[in-house]
Amino acid sequence: MNASRLALLASAVSGLALLTVADQALAQNPPPPDHPAVTVHGQTFTPRSILSRNMGTKEDQESQFPPHKIIGNIYYVGTKTLSSFLIVTPQGNILIDSTYERNVPVIQKSVEQLGFKFADTKILLGNHAHLDHMEGDAMVKQLTGAQVIHMAEDMPALKDIKPSGKEHPIDRVIHDGDKVTLGNVTLTAHLTAGHTRGCTSYTTTVADGGKSYNVLFGCSLRPGLTVAPNVAEEFTRSFKVVRTLPCDVQLGDHGAQYNMLEKYAKLKPGAPNPFIDPASCFAEADVEEAMFHAILDEQKAAPAR
C-alpha cells in the first residue's frame, strides 16, 4: 500500500475514533427532551424552540442591534437578542439590564451613538438574576457610579454572580410594589417570580406625541423543564399579576418576547409607532402560561419513581 493510501486510511480511522468519542459523550449527556409542544395564536412552541428564539446564537447575544427610540424617552441599547433599555431624564438616566459583562462596551457604544453620555447613567436596574441579564452590573457600576437596585428575592442568586471575582454591587433592595424615581420618571416594581425568585417587571408611563402611554418592561415568564410546587405557586400568581398591569407598549428582556425585529422594521418617519400595540401586550404571557400548564400536566402524568 502506497503512502497516500496509508495516510487516507489513518485519517479515516482517526475520524471514526473521534466520532465514537463524540457519540459516547452524547449518549452520556443527551440533550434535554424537547417536549411538550403547545400551539398558541397559530404558532407551535417547544421548550427548546422558545429558548433558541430568545437567545439566538452566541454572535446574536453579543452583536449590537441598531440603537433606536422606542417611545418618548425610552431607547433600546441592547444586542440582537439580549435587551437593554435606556430611560432618559433631566437628572440622569436609568439603564435596565447590563446583560453579559462582555456586552457592556456594546451597550455604552449604543448609548453614545444615540447622543447620550454613558457616565450619565444614575440608576441600574435588572429584571432577573441570570448572567445574560445582570452579569455586567459591576462593570456598569465601575464605569458610571450608578446606583444598583434589585428585588429582595433575587439577592441570594445575585451574590453568586461574580464575573472575574467581582462582588455583585447592590445599593438598594426593593420589594414588590416599590417605586424607583429619577427626575420626571417613576417606575413601579412588580414581583413576577417563577423564572427566578425575584423576577421583576417594571411599569411606567411615558409622554409621546401629546399622549400618555403605559409601558411594561416584562420579566421572563419561561418555566424550566420541571416545575417544583413552590415555583408553580409563583408562576400561577405571576401570570395573574401580569395580566392586571397597564400596558400600551410591551417590552421584554429578550427582543423576541415583544417581536422587536418585526416592529423595528416598521419604524418609518410619519408612520404609526409599531411599539404601541396594546393587543399584543400579553401574547408572551399566553405562550408561557400554555407551556407552564403543559409541563405540569406532563409531570402529573409521569409514572412515579
C-alpha positions in Angstrom: 0.0 0.0 0.0 1.5 3.4 -1.0 2.0 6.3 1.4 -1.0 8.2 0.0 -3.5 5.3 0.8 -1.9 4.8 4.2 -2.5 8.5 5.0 -6.1 8.3 3.9 -6.7 5.1 6.0 -5.1 6.7 9.0 -7.3 9.8 8.6 -10.4 7.7 8.3 -9.6 5.6 11.4 -8.8 8.8 13.4 -12.1 10.4 12.3 -14.0 7.2 13.3 -12.4 7.3 16.7 -13.3 10.9 17.2 -16.9 10.2 16.1 -17.1 7.3 18.6 -15.9 9.6 21.4 -18.5 12.2 20.4 -21.2 9.6 20.2 -20.3 8.3 23.7 -20.3 11.8 25.1 -23.7 12.4 23.5 -25.0 9.2 25.0 -23.8 10.1 28.4 -25.0 13.7 28.2 -28.1 13.6 25.9 -29.8 16.9 25.2 -32.9 17.6 27.3 -36.2 16.3 25.9 -37.9 18.9 23.7 -41.4 18.5 24.9 -44.2 19.3 25.5 -45.4 21.3 22.5 -48.1 23.9 22.6 -49.8 25.9 19.9 -50.7 29.5 20.8 -52.0 32.1 18.4 -51.4 29.7 15.5 -47.8 29.0 16.3 -46.3 25.9 17.8 -43.7 26.2 20.5 -41.5 23.7 22.4 -39.1 24.4 25.3 -36.1 24.3 23.1 -37.7 26.5 20.4 -38.5 29.2 22.9 -35.0 29.2 24.4 -33.5 29.3 20.9 -35.9 32.1 19.9 -34.9 34.1 23.0 -31.1 33.6 22.9 -30.2 33.1 19.3 -26.5 32.4 18.6 -23.5 33.5 20.7 -23.0 36.1 18.0 -26.6 37.3 18.3 -26.1 37.7 22.1 -23.0 39.9 21.6 -23.7 41.8 18.4 -25.0 45.4 18.6 -28.6 45.9 17.4 -29.2 49.3 15.9 -29.9 51.6 18.9 -33.3 53.2 18.5 -36.0 55.2 20.1 -38.9 53.1 21.2 -41.2 55.8 22.5 -40.9 59.1 24.4 -37.7 59.0 26.4 -37.2 55.2 26.2 -34.5 53.7 23.9 -33.1 50.3 23.0 -29.4 49.9 23.6 -29.0 46.1 23.7 -27.8 43.4 21.4 -29.7 41.4 18.8 -31.2 39.1 21.4 -30.4 40.5 24.9 -32.4 43.6 25.8 -31.0 46.6 27.4 -33.1 49.8 27.8 -32.2 53.4 28.4 -34.6 55.8 30.0 -33.5 59.4 29.8 -34.4 62.1 32.4 -33.2 65.6 33.1 -31.4 64.3 36.2 -29.6 61.5 34.5 -30.5 58.2 33.0 -31.8 54.7 34.0 -30.4 51.6 32.5 -32.4 48.3 32.6 -30.2 45.2 32.2 -26.5 45.2 31.8 -26.6 41.7 30.1 -23.2 39.9 29.9 -20.2 41.8 31.2 -18.6 41.5 27.7 -21.5 43.4 26.3 -21.2 46.5 28.4 -18.9 48.2 25.8 -21.6 47.4 23.2 -24.3 49.0 25.4 -22.0 52.0 26.0 -21.5 52.4 22.3 -25.2 52.3 21.6 -25.9 54.9 24.3 -23.3 57.2 22.8 -24.5 56.7 19.3 -27.9 58.0 20.4 -26.2 61.2 21.6 -26.2 60.4 25.4 -23.3 60.0 27.8 -22.9 56.6 29.4 -21.5 58.4 32.5 -24.9 59.9 33.0 -26.3 56.5 34.0 -27.5 57.2 37.6 -29.6 54.0 38.2 -29.1 50.5 37.0 -32.0 48.0 37.3 -32.1 44.4 36.3 -35.2 42.2 35.8 -33.8 38.9 37.0 -30.7 37.3 38.4 -29.3 35.4 35.4 -25.9 36.1 33.8 -27.3 37.1 30.4 -29.2 39.9 32.0 -27.1 41.1 35.0 -23.5 39.8 34.8 -22.4 43.3 33.7 -23.7 45.2 36.7 -20.2 45.5 38.4 -18.7 46.9 35.2 -21.5 49.4 34.7 -21.2 50.5 38.3 -17.4 50.9 37.9 -17.8 53.0 34.7 -20.7 55.2 35.8 -21.1 55.1 39.5 -24.8 54.2 39.0 -26.9 53.1 42.0 -27.7 49.4 41.5 -31.2 48.5 42.6 -32.7 45.0 42.7 -35.6 42.9 44.1 -35.0 41.3 47.5 -36.0 37.8 46.4 -33.1 37.7 43.9 -30.4 38.7 46.4 -29.1 35.2 47.1 -28.7 34.5 43.3 -27.2 37.9 42.6 -24.4 37.4 45.2 -23.3 34.3 43.2 -22.8 36.4 40.0 -19.2 37.4 40.3 -17.5 37.9 36.9 -13.7 37.8 37.3 -14.3 37.6 41.0 -16.0 41.0 41.3 -18.6 41.2 44.1 -22.0 42.0 42.8 -22.9 45.6 43.6 -26.2 46.2 45.4 -27.0 49.7 46.6 -30.7 49.4 47.3 -33.0 46.4 47.8 -36.6 46.8 46.7 -39.8 44.8 47.3 -43.0 44.2 45.4 -44.8 47.5 44.7 -41.8 49.7 45.5 -41.1 52.7 43.2 -37.9 53.9 41.7 -37.8 57.5 40.8 -35.3 59.7 38.9 -36.1 63.1 37.6 -39.6 63.0 36.0 -39.7 59.2 35.7 -41.1 56.8 38.2 -41.1 53.0 37.7 -43.1 50.6 39.8 -41.6 47.2 40.5 -43.8 44.2 40.3 -42.7 40.8 41.6 -43.4 38.3 38.8 -41.5 35.4 40.2 -41.1 31.9 38.7 -38.3 32.2 36.2 -36.3 33.4 39.2 -37.4 34.0 42.7 -37.1 37.8 42.2 -38.1 38.2 38.6 -39.2 41.8 38.4 -41.5 43.5 35.8 -41.5 47.3 35.8 -44.3 49.7 34.7 -44.1 53.4 33.9 -45.9 56.0 31.9 -44.4 58.0 29.0 -45.5 61.0 27.1 -45.2 60.9 23.3 -46.9 63.0 20.7 -49.1 64.7 23.2 -50.4 61.4 24.6 -49.6 59.3 27.6 -48.8 55.6 27.3 -48.3 52.8 29.8 -45.0 50.9 29.3 -44.4 47.4 30.6 -40.9 46.1 30.9 -41.8 42.5 31.4 -39.6 39.8 33.1 -39.4 36.4 31.5 -42.2 34.0 32.3 -40.5 31.0 30.8 -40.7 27.9 33.0 -38.0 25.3 33.3 -38.3 21.7 32.1 -39.5 20.7 35.5 -41.5 22.9 37.9 -41.4 22.4 41.6 -44.5 23.0 43.7 -43.3 26.3 45.2 -42.3 27.6 41.8 -45.6 26.5 40.4 -47.3 28.7 43.0 -45.0 31.6 42.0 -45.8 31.2 38.3 -49.6 30.9 39.0 -49.5 34.2 40.9 -47.3 35.9 38.3 -49.5 35.1 35.3 -52.4 36.7 37.1 -50.4 39.7 38.1 -49.0 40.4 34.7 -52.5 40.5 33.1 -53.5 43.2 35.5 -50.6 45.5 34.6 -51.4 48.6 32.5 -49.9 48.2 29.1 -49.8 50.0 25.8 -46.2 49.2 25.0 -44.9 45.8 26.0 -41.1 45.2 26.2 -39.1 42.2 27.4 -35.7 41.0 28.5 -35.3 39.4 25.1 -36.4 41.2 21.9 -38.2 38.1 20.7 -40.6 38.4 23.6 -42.1 41.5 22.0 -41.4 40.9 18.3 -38.6 43.5 18.3 -37.3 42.7 14.9 -40.7 42.9 13.2 -41.6 46.1 15.0 -38.2 47.8 14.4 -38.5 47.1 10.7 -41.8 49.0 10.7 -40.3 52.2 12.2 -40.8 54.8 9.5 -41.0 58.6 9.7 -44.6 59.7 9.9 -45.9 56.1 10.3 -47.7 54.9 13.4 -45.3 53.7 16.1 -45.3 49.9 15.9 -44.3 49.5 19.5 -47.6 51.0 20.6 -49.5 47.7 20.4 -51.9 47.0 23.4 -53.4 44.0 21.6 -50.0 42.1 21.9 -49.2 43.1 25.5 -50.0 39.6 26.9 -49.1 37.5 23.9 -45.9 36.3 25.5 -47.8 35.5 28.7 -50.2 33.4 26.7 -47.3 31.3 25.2 -45.5 30.8 28.5 -48.7 30.1 30.5 -49.7 27.4 28.0 -46.2 25.9 28.2 -46.3 26.1 32.0 -49.6 24.1 32.2 -48.4 21.6 29.6 -45.3 20.9 31.7 -47.4 20.5 34.8 -49.7 18.1 33.0 -46.7 16.0 31.8 -45.3 15.9 35.4 -48.6 14.7 36.8 -48.9 12.0 34.1 -45.4 10.7 34.6 -45.1 7.4 36.4 -44.0 7.6 40.0 -40.4 6.5 40.6 
